Amino acid sequence: MFGKLMQAAAAAAMLATPALAAPDSITLAMVLEPPNLDPTGGTAAAIDEVVYANLFEGLTRIAPDGSVAPGLAESWDSTDGRTYIFHLRPGVTFHDGAAFDAQDVVFSLDRARAADSTNAQKALFEGIKTVEAIDPQTVRVTLKSPDGGFPFKMAWGDAVMVDQASIKDIATHPVGTGPFRFGEWRQGDRIRLDAFDGYWGEKPALKTATFRFISDPSAAFAAMMAGDIDAFPIYPAPETLPQLQADPRFKVLVGTTEGETILAMNHQHPALADARVRKAIAHAINRQEIIDGAMFGHGTPIGTHFAPHHPDYLDLTAKSQYDPELSKRLLAESGTQIPTLRLALPPTPYARRGGEIVAAELRAVGIQTRITNMEWAQWLEQVFKNADYDLTIISHVEPMDIGIYARKDYYFNYQNPAFDQVMARLDAATDPAERSALLKQAQEILAHDHANGFLFQMAKTGVAKAEIEGLWENAPMPANDLTAIRWKE
C-alpha cells in the first residue's frame, strides 16, 4: 500500500513539474573575426556575418531565398525606375531609444555617397541624384538614370540605416534598429548580441547570441565535438563532415553561397597585363583538383564571376579548361619573362589549402610563385586596399557583384571599356529580358578576357546541433540571420 502511494505521489510530482524550457541562447562560430562592426565602412564579409539583419537593417533586405523583401521600408513605388518612393515603418527606434524616420534615411544615404565616404561598396550609391524626406515616414530617392536593380542595392549590408548621433562609435559600439543590440566584444575571442526589447517587429526566440572565432579546422572540429559550439554556419573542416553527419547529435546543412572563389590577378603587373599570360594561368588550373583538395569535393566549378544557381548563369568553364600543354604553348608564344609571382593567401582554409595546389599547378607549366600567408587584417590592408600583390585566392561573397570589374580603383586593376559599357547599360535597364542578356554578355567578356582565374563557387557547409532550427541553408548574403533561429522544445 505504501509503495503504491509513493508511486502515485511521484507521478503527481512529475505532472506538476513544467517541461524544461528550450534554451534561449546560442553560440555560433565563424572562421574570421571582423576587423570592426561598421558594415558601412568596412570591407570584410565577417562584419555582415555578425550584424546583417541582426543589429542593422536597411530599407530592403535579402530573404533566405535570395529575393528582395521589405526592411525598414514596408513598401516602395516607382513608375519609371528613376524615382523611388519608400514608405517607412512606423514606430521604429534605434537601440539607444532615438526614433528612426526619413531624416535618418537621408543621412545614411548621403553619408554613403559622400565624396569622403569610406563605404566599401560606394558604387551602389553612385546613381543617386537626391534623397529627400517628404514627411517623417516617406522618402523620395531620385536617380541620375533608371535603375531597375535599385531596391536590390538597398538590401546590401553596406546600405543599412545608421543613427547620426551614435555614428562616431559605430566601429566598436554599433547602434542599429535590428532585433539584437550590441552586447560585448572580447577581441580575439567573441562578440555577444542581446535581444532588443524595443524591436519594431516580431521578437526573436533567442535572448542572446555569441559569435566565437575559430579559424583552425582541427580546432573547429574539436569545438563541435565537445559541445562548446552550437552551430558553425560555414564550417571550415569539410573533411570531417561525414563523421559529423553520422553523429545523431548534429545535422549537416549543405547549400549554396554567393561566393565566387577566384585566383585574382593584379593587372598592373606587367606580365599579368598580357592576356596570353592570364589565359595560360587559367588553363594551368585544375578546378576539380582544387575543389577536392581544398574543399573535399564541396564546390561547383565556375568559368566566370557569376553564381551557378542564378537563372542567368552561363557555364563558361570550357573557355579555361585544364590544359597544361596549352598553357606552356601560350607562355612560349607570349615571349614574356615572368618573374616569381607573389601569391598572397588570407587565413581561410580554402585559400591556404587551395594556394598550395595552385602554386604546384603553375610550377608545372613554368610559372614560379612565392606564397605569403597573411592574417586577415594584413590581407585587407595590403591586398584589398593597396593592391600590393600579384596573385591571391579569395571568395567574393557579395550577391550579384559582377560589376566590381568596372570599378577603376578596385584591387584587380582590370580595365575593359567594352565591359564598362555593358555595366552602364545594365544599370539603366529595367526590362528583365534586357538585363538577362546584358548579364550574360558581361560573363562572356570576363571569361574570354581571363580577367581572373575562376575556380569554384563556394558551397555552404554548415554544422549545427540537431535541436537547432531556423539556420539559413543557403547564403544569399554573407549573414548569420538570427531572427528565425530557435531550439526545438
C-alpha positions as CSV (number, residue, x, y, z in Angstrom):
1,M,0.0,0.0,0.0
2,F,2.8,2.4,1.0
3,G,4.6,1.6,-2.3
4,K,1.5,2.4,-4.3
5,L,1.1,5.7,-2.5
6,M,4.8,6.6,-3.2
7,Q,4.3,5.8,-6.9
8,A,1.2,7.9,-7.1
9,A,3.0,10.8,-5.4
10,A,5.9,10.6,-7.7
11,A,3.6,10.6,-10.7
12,A,1.7,13.6,-9.5
13,A,5.0,15.4,-8.9
14,M,6.1,14.7,-12.5
15,L,2.8,16.0,-13.8
16,A,3.2,19.2,-11.8
17,T,6.7,19.8,-12.9
18,P,6.8,22.0,-16.0
19,A,8.7,20.8,-19.1
20,L,12.2,22.1,-19.5
21,A,12.1,25.3,-21.5
22,A,14.1,25.4,-24.7
23,P,17.4,27.3,-24.5
24,D,17.2,31.0,-25.3
25,S,20.9,31.5,-26.2
26,I,23.2,30.2,-28.9
27,T,26.9,30.1,-29.6
28,L,27.9,30.2,-33.2
29,A,31.4,30.0,-34.6
30,M,32.9,31.9,-37.5
31,V,36.3,31.4,-39.2
32,L,37.3,35.1,-39.3
33,E,36.8,37.8,-36.7
34,P,35.5,41.1,-38.1
35,P,38.1,43.9,-38.0
36,N,35.3,46.3,-36.9
37,L,31.5,46.3,-36.7
38,D,30.7,49.0,-39.2
39,P,29.2,47.5,-42.4
40,T,29.0,50.9,-44.0
41,G,32.8,51.5,-43.7
42,G,34.4,48.1,-43.6
43,T,35.2,45.6,-46.4
44,A,35.2,42.3,-44.6
45,A,32.3,40.0,-45.1
46,A,32.8,38.9,-41.5
47,I,31.2,42.2,-40.4
48,D,27.9,41.4,-42.2
49,E,28.1,37.8,-40.8
50,V,27.6,39.3,-37.4
51,V,25.4,42.4,-37.9
52,Y,23.3,41.9,-41.0
53,A,19.6,41.5,-40.2
54,N,20.6,41.2,-36.5
55,L,21.9,44.6,-35.4
56,F,21.5,46.7,-38.6
57,E,18.7,46.9,-41.1
58,G,18.3,48.6,-44.5
59,L,15.3,49.9,-46.4
60,T,15.1,46.5,-48.0
61,R,16.7,43.1,-47.1
62,I,17.7,39.9,-48.7
63,A,15.4,37.0,-47.8
64,P,16.7,33.4,-47.2
65,D,15.7,32.5,-50.8
66,G,17.7,35.4,-52.2
67,S,14.7,37.6,-53.1
68,V,14.4,41.3,-52.1
69,A,12.0,41.8,-49.2
70,P,10.8,44.8,-47.2
71,G,13.0,46.0,-44.4
72,L,12.6,49.4,-42.7
73,A,10.6,50.4,-45.7
74,E,7.4,48.4,-45.6
75,S,6.8,49.2,-49.3
76,W,8.2,51.2,-52.2
77,D,6.9,52.6,-55.5
78,S,8.5,53.5,-58.8
79,T,6.8,54.2,-62.2
80,D,9.9,54.9,-64.2
81,G,12.8,53.1,-62.4
82,R,14.3,56.6,-61.8
83,T,12.3,57.9,-58.8
84,Y,11.6,55.6,-55.9
85,I,9.2,56.4,-53.0
86,F,10.0,54.4,-49.9
87,H,7.2,54.2,-47.2
88,L,8.9,53.6,-43.8
89,R,7.5,51.5,-41.0
90,P,6.1,53.4,-38.1
91,G,7.3,53.1,-34.5
92,V,10.9,52.1,-35.3
93,T,13.6,53.1,-32.8
94,F,17.3,52.7,-32.6
95,H,18.8,50.7,-29.8
96,D,19.6,54.0,-27.9
97,G,15.9,55.0,-28.0
98,A,16.2,57.5,-30.8
99,A,13.3,57.4,-33.2
100,F,14.0,56.3,-36.8
101,D,12.5,58.4,-39.5
102,A,13.0,59.8,-43.0
103,Q,15.8,62.1,-41.9
104,D,17.9,59.1,-40.9
105,V,17.5,57.7,-44.4
106,V,18.7,61.0,-45.9
107,F,21.7,61.0,-43.5
108,S,22.6,57.3,-44.2
109,L,22.4,57.5,-48.0
110,D,24.1,60.9,-48.2
111,R,26.9,59.7,-46.0
112,A,27.4,56.6,-48.0
113,R,27.6,58.5,-51.3
114,A,29.6,61.5,-50.0
115,A,33.0,62.4,-51.6
116,D,34.8,61.3,-48.4
117,S,32.8,58.2,-47.9
118,T,34.7,55.1,-46.9
119,N,31.9,52.7,-47.9
120,A,33.5,49.6,-49.4
121,Q,30.6,49.4,-51.9
122,K,30.3,53.1,-52.8
123,A,29.4,52.2,-56.3
124,L,26.0,51.1,-55.0
125,F,25.1,54.8,-54.4
126,E,26.7,56.5,-57.3
127,G,23.5,56.5,-59.3
128,I,21.7,58.6,-56.6
129,K,20.9,62.2,-57.5
130,T,19.0,63.3,-54.5
131,V,17.5,61.9,-51.3
132,E,14.5,63.8,-49.8
133,A,12.3,63.4,-46.8
134,I,8.8,64.1,-48.0
135,D,7.5,63.6,-44.4
136,P,8.7,61.6,-41.4
137,Q,7.6,58.3,-42.9
138,T,8.2,58.9,-46.6
139,V,11.5,59.2,-48.6
140,R,12.0,60.1,-52.2
141,V,15.2,58.9,-53.9
142,T,15.8,60.3,-57.4
143,L,18.4,58.6,-59.5
144,K,20.5,60.0,-62.3
145,S,19.1,57.4,-64.7
146,P,16.7,54.5,-64.4
147,D,17.9,51.5,-62.3
148,G,15.6,48.5,-62.0
149,G,18.0,46.9,-59.5
150,F,18.0,49.8,-57.0
151,P,15.8,48.0,-54.4
152,F,18.3,45.1,-54.5
153,K,21.2,47.5,-54.0
154,M,19.5,48.9,-50.9
155,A,19.4,45.4,-49.4
156,W,23.2,45.1,-49.2
157,G,24.8,45.3,-45.8
158,D,26.7,48.4,-46.9
159,A,23.3,50.2,-47.3
160,V,22.0,49.8,-43.8
161,M,20.5,52.7,-41.9
162,V,22.5,54.4,-39.2
163,D,21.9,56.9,-36.5
164,Q,23.8,60.2,-36.8
165,A,24.0,60.7,-33.0
166,S,26.0,57.4,-32.5
167,I,27.9,57.3,-35.7
168,K,31.3,58.1,-34.2
169,D,31.3,54.8,-32.3
170,I,29.8,52.6,-35.0
171,A,33.0,50.6,-35.5
172,T,33.2,49.4,-31.8
173,H,29.8,50.1,-30.3
174,P,27.3,50.0,-33.1
175,V,23.7,51.2,-32.7
176,G,21.1,49.9,-35.2
177,T,17.4,49.2,-35.4
178,G,17.6,45.4,-35.5
179,P,16.2,42.7,-33.2
180,F,19.5,42.4,-31.4
181,R,21.7,45.1,-29.9
182,F,25.4,45.1,-29.3
183,G,26.4,43.5,-26.0
184,E,30.1,42.8,-25.7
185,W,33.2,42.3,-27.8
186,R,36.2,40.4,-26.4
187,Q,38.6,40.9,-29.2
188,G,40.3,37.8,-30.4
189,D,37.6,35.6,-28.8
190,R,33.9,36.5,-29.1
191,I,31.1,39.0,-29.7
192,R,27.8,38.9,-27.9
193,L,24.5,40.3,-29.1
194,D,21.5,40.7,-26.8
195,A,17.8,40.8,-27.9
196,F,16.4,44.3,-28.2
197,D,13.2,44.6,-26.2
198,G,12.1,47.7,-28.2
199,Y,12.3,46.0,-31.6
200,W,9.5,47.0,-34.0
201,G,8.9,43.6,-35.5
202,E,8.5,40.0,-34.3
203,K,10.7,39.3,-31.3
204,P,13.3,36.6,-31.8
205,A,13.2,33.4,-29.8
206,L,16.8,33.9,-28.7
207,K,17.8,36.3,-25.9
208,T,21.5,36.2,-26.5
209,A,23.8,35.1,-29.3
210,T,27.5,34.7,-29.1
211,F,29.8,34.6,-32.1
212,R,33.2,32.9,-31.4
213,F,36.1,32.9,-33.8
214,I,37.8,29.7,-34.7
215,S,39.9,29.6,-37.9
216,D,41.8,26.4,-37.4
217,P,39.9,23.4,-38.9
218,S,41.1,21.0,-36.3
219,A,40.0,23.3,-33.5
220,A,36.6,23.8,-35.2
221,F,36.0,20.0,-35.2
222,A,37.1,19.7,-31.6
223,A,34.8,22.5,-30.5
224,M,31.8,21.0,-32.2
225,M,32.5,17.5,-30.8
226,A,33.0,18.9,-27.3
227,G,29.7,20.8,-27.4
228,D,31.4,24.2,-27.0
229,I,29.8,25.4,-30.2
230,D,26.1,25.1,-31.0
231,A,26.4,25.8,-34.7
232,F,29.1,26.6,-37.3
233,P,27.2,28.0,-40.2
234,I,30.2,28.0,-42.6
235,Y,32.2,25.1,-41.3
236,P,36.0,25.2,-42.2
237,A,36.8,21.4,-41.9
238,P,34.8,19.7,-44.7
239,E,37.0,16.6,-44.4
240,T,35.2,15.8,-41.1
241,L,31.6,16.4,-42.4
242,P,31.0,12.6,-42.9
243,Q,31.9,11.9,-39.3
244,L,29.6,14.7,-38.1
245,Q,26.8,13.6,-40.4
246,A,26.9,10.2,-38.9
247,D,26.6,11.5,-35.3
248,P,22.9,11.9,-34.2
249,R,23.9,14.9,-32.1
250,F,24.4,17.0,-35.2
251,K,22.9,17.9,-38.6
252,V,24.9,19.0,-41.6
253,L,23.4,21.7,-43.9
254,V,24.9,21.8,-47.4
255,G,23.7,24.6,-49.6
256,T,24.9,27.4,-51.9
257,T,26.6,30.7,-51.4
258,E,27.3,33.8,-53.5
259,G,31.0,33.1,-53.0
260,E,32.9,33.1,-56.3
261,T,36.3,31.8,-55.3
262,I,38.9,33.2,-57.7
263,L,42.6,33.4,-58.3
264,A,42.7,37.2,-58.5
265,M,45.3,38.7,-60.7
266,N,46.8,42.2,-60.4
267,H,46.5,43.6,-63.9
268,Q,49.1,46.3,-63.1
269,H,51.8,43.7,-63.0
270,P,53.4,43.8,-66.5
271,A,53.2,40.0,-67.1
272,L,49.6,39.8,-65.9
273,A,48.6,42.7,-68.1
274,D,49.2,40.3,-71.0
275,A,46.0,38.4,-71.9
276,R,48.1,35.5,-73.2
277,V,49.7,35.0,-69.8
278,R,46.4,35.2,-68.0
279,K,45.0,32.6,-70.4
280,A,48.0,30.4,-69.7
281,I,47.4,30.7,-66.0
282,A,43.7,29.9,-66.4
283,H,44.5,26.7,-68.4
284,A,47.1,25.6,-65.9
285,I,44.5,25.3,-63.2
286,N,42.7,22.1,-62.5
287,R,39.5,23.2,-60.8
288,Q,38.4,19.8,-59.7
289,E,41.8,19.1,-58.1
290,I,41.4,22.3,-56.1
291,I,37.8,21.5,-55.1
292,D,38.8,18.0,-54.0
293,G,42.0,19.1,-52.2
294,A,40.8,22.3,-50.6
295,M,37.1,21.6,-50.1
296,F,37.0,17.8,-50.1
297,G,34.6,17.8,-53.0
298,H,32.3,20.6,-51.9
299,G,32.1,23.3,-54.6
300,T,31.0,23.9,-58.2
301,P,33.5,24.8,-60.9
302,I,33.0,28.2,-62.5
303,G,34.3,29.8,-65.6
304,T,33.3,33.4,-64.9
305,H,32.4,35.7,-62.0
306,F,28.7,34.6,-61.5
307,A,26.8,32.2,-59.3
308,P,25.8,28.9,-61.0
309,H,22.4,28.9,-59.1
310,H,21.4,32.2,-60.7
311,P,19.0,31.9,-63.6
312,D,21.2,34.0,-65.9
313,Y,24.3,31.9,-65.3
314,L,26.3,30.7,-68.3
315,D,28.6,27.7,-67.9
316,L,31.8,29.0,-69.5
317,T,34.3,26.6,-67.9
318,A,35.2,25.2,-71.3
319,K,36.9,28.5,-72.1
320,S,39.5,27.8,-69.4
321,Q,39.5,24.0,-69.2
322,Y,42.6,22.3,-67.6
323,D,45.2,22.0,-70.4
324,P,48.8,22.5,-69.1
325,E,50.3,21.8,-72.6
326,L,48.2,24.7,-74.0
327,S,49.5,26.8,-71.1
328,K,53.1,26.1,-72.0
329,R,52.5,27.0,-75.7
330,L,50.8,30.2,-74.7
331,L,53.6,31.2,-72.5
332,A,56.2,30.4,-75.2
333,E,54.2,32.4,-77.8
334,S,53.9,35.4,-75.5
335,G,57.7,35.6,-75.0
336,T,57.0,37.2,-71.7
337,Q,59.6,36.7,-69.0
338,I,57.6,36.1,-65.9
339,P,59.3,36.8,-62.6
340,T,58.4,34.8,-59.5
341,L,54.9,35.9,-58.7
342,R,53.8,36.8,-55.1
343,L,50.8,34.6,-54.1
344,A,49.2,36.3,-51.1
345,L,46.9,33.9,-49.1
346,P,44.4,35.1,-46.4
347,P,43.9,32.7,-43.4
348,T,40.8,30.9,-44.6
349,P,41.4,27.2,-45.1
350,Y,40.1,27.2,-48.7
351,A,42.8,29.8,-49.6
352,R,45.6,28.2,-47.7
353,R,44.9,24.7,-49.0
354,G,44.0,25.9,-52.5
355,G,47.0,28.1,-52.7
356,E,49.4,25.2,-52.3
357,I,47.6,23.3,-55.1
358,V,47.6,26.4,-57.4
359,A,51.3,27.0,-56.8
360,A,52.1,23.4,-57.8
361,E,49.9,23.6,-60.9
362,L,51.6,26.9,-62.0
363,R,55.0,25.5,-61.3
364,A,54.2,22.5,-63.6
365,V,53.9,24.9,-66.6
366,G,56.9,27.0,-65.7
367,I,55.4,29.8,-63.5
368,Q,57.1,30.2,-60.1
369,T,55.2,31.7,-57.1
370,R,56.2,32.7,-53.6
371,I,53.5,32.1,-51.1
372,T,52.9,34.6,-48.3
373,N,50.4,33.5,-45.7
374,M,48.7,36.6,-44.3
375,E,46.5,37.4,-41.4
376,W,43.1,38.8,-42.3
377,A,43.8,42.4,-41.3
378,Q,47.1,42.3,-43.3
379,W,45.3,40.9,-46.4
380,L,42.6,43.6,-46.2
381,E,45.2,46.4,-45.9
382,Q,47.9,45.2,-48.3
383,V,45.9,43.3,-50.9
384,F,42.4,44.7,-51.0
385,K,43.1,48.3,-50.1
386,N,46.6,48.9,-51.5
387,A,46.6,46.3,-54.3
388,D,50.1,45.3,-53.3
389,Y,50.2,41.7,-54.6
390,D,50.5,39.7,-57.8
391,L,48.1,36.8,-57.2
392,T,45.7,36.0,-54.4
393,I,42.9,33.5,-53.7
394,I,39.7,34.9,-52.2
395,S,36.0,34.2,-52.3
396,H,33.8,37.2,-53.2
397,V,30.6,36.6,-51.3
398,E,28.6,39.7,-52.1
399,P,25.5,38.9,-54.2
400,M,25.4,39.8,-57.9
401,D,28.8,41.5,-57.7
402,I,30.0,41.2,-61.3
403,G,30.0,45.0,-61.5
404,I,33.2,45.1,-59.4
405,Y,35.2,44.6,-62.6
406,A,34.1,48.0,-63.8
407,R,35.5,49.8,-60.8
408,K,38.6,51.8,-61.6
409,D,40.0,51.7,-58.1
410,Y,39.3,48.0,-57.4
411,Y,42.2,45.8,-56.4
412,F,42.2,43.8,-59.7
413,N,43.0,46.9,-61.6
414,Y,41.1,45.4,-64.5
415,Q,40.2,47.8,-67.4
416,N,38.0,46.9,-70.3
417,P,35.9,49.6,-71.9
418,A,33.5,47.1,-73.5
419,F,32.8,45.6,-70.1
420,D,32.2,49.0,-68.7
421,Q,29.7,49.8,-71.4
422,V,27.8,46.6,-70.6
423,M,27.6,47.5,-67.0
424,A,26.4,51.0,-67.7
425,R,23.6,49.7,-69.9
426,L,22.7,47.1,-67.2
427,D,22.4,49.9,-64.6
428,A,20.0,51.8,-66.9
429,A,18.0,48.7,-67.9
430,T,14.6,47.9,-66.3
431,D,13.3,45.3,-68.7
432,P,14.1,41.8,-67.3
433,A,14.9,40.3,-70.7
434,E,17.3,43.1,-71.5
435,R,19.0,42.7,-68.1
436,S,19.4,39.0,-68.6
437,A,21.0,39.5,-71.9
438,L,23.5,42.0,-70.6
439,L,24.4,39.9,-67.6
440,K,25.2,37.0,-70.0
441,Q,27.3,39.4,-72.2
442,A,29.2,40.5,-69.2
443,Q,30.0,36.9,-68.2
444,E,31.2,36.2,-71.7
445,I,33.6,39.2,-71.7
446,L,35.2,38.2,-68.4
447,A,35.6,34.6,-69.4
448,H,37.1,35.5,-72.8
449,D,39.4,38.0,-71.3
450,H,40.5,35.6,-68.5
451,A,40.1,38.6,-66.2
452,N,40.9,36.3,-63.2
453,G,41.4,32.6,-62.7
454,F,37.8,31.5,-61.9
455,L,38.0,28.5,-59.6
456,F,34.7,27.4,-57.9
457,Q,31.5,28.6,-56.3
458,M,31.8,28.1,-52.5
459,A,29.4,25.6,-51.0
460,K,27.7,26.4,-47.7
461,T,28.7,23.6,-45.5
462,G,27.2,24.2,-42.1
463,V,27.0,22.1,-38.9
464,A,24.6,22.5,-36.0
465,K,23.3,20.7,-33.1
466,A,20.3,18.6,-34.1
467,E,17.8,20.6,-32.0
468,I,18.5,23.9,-33.7
469,E,16.1,25.2,-36.3
470,G,16.0,28.3,-38.5
471,L,19.6,28.4,-39.8
472,W,20.0,29.5,-43.4
473,E,20.7,26.5,-45.6
474,N,21.9,28.8,-48.4
475,A,23.8,32.0,-48.1
476,P,22.3,34.7,-50.5
477,M,24.1,37.2,-48.3
478,P,27.2,36.9,-46.1
479,A,24.9,36.8,-43.0
480,N,24.1,34.7,-39.9
481,D,20.5,35.8,-39.6
482,L,19.4,35.0,-36.0
483,T,15.7,36.1,-36.4
484,A,14.3,32.7,-37.1
485,I,16.7,30.5,-35.0
486,R,15.2,28.6,-32.2
487,W,15.7,25.4,-30.3
488,K,13.2,22.5,-30.5
489,E,11.2,22.2,-27.3
